[in-house]
């Protein structure tokens, strides 16, 4: 029995992690982004070896859209959403980086935001247990913060090219970025 076979998803391996036998499948409409074209990946959690540093495309988008804990995969209630990955920023800073079209036009430049990147908030208990896992040790020095009640989801687009050189490339969603809106 391999070491991976005894690992429990949500305990030893984050729910959001890809596994080595979950191959990418190309581009198709995806329910995780309301039927828009998105990069796809096979869904076989637990198959092969865990790829801790690679989020599964569909599970990542589902996690952000449905506020599912990236560790256990269950939805997080409003009063139990925590983040270790968030970096404080402002709307003006994000506009200067080219994310202006994704923010509400009436949002002031000095609006405080938490840029969580592509990692949805976790349950506090999951965040605390995850901090003890060796593959997440590089995040242990990050402050555990309460996630705000309001947020903005930003699709991250990639260019998909066909193997046919005559075909046009298309923009497709890869992951979703999460911005918490602070009071």
Protein Blocks (a to p, Z undefined) as FASTA:
>chain_A
ZZklmpcghilpcfklccfklccebjaddfklgopacddddddehiajadfklccfklmm
mmmmnopafklopacdfklccdfkbccddfklmmmnopmmmpcfklcfklccddehjacc
ddfklmmmmmmpmklmmmmmpccddddfbdcddddddddddfblkbccddddfbdcdddd
dZZ
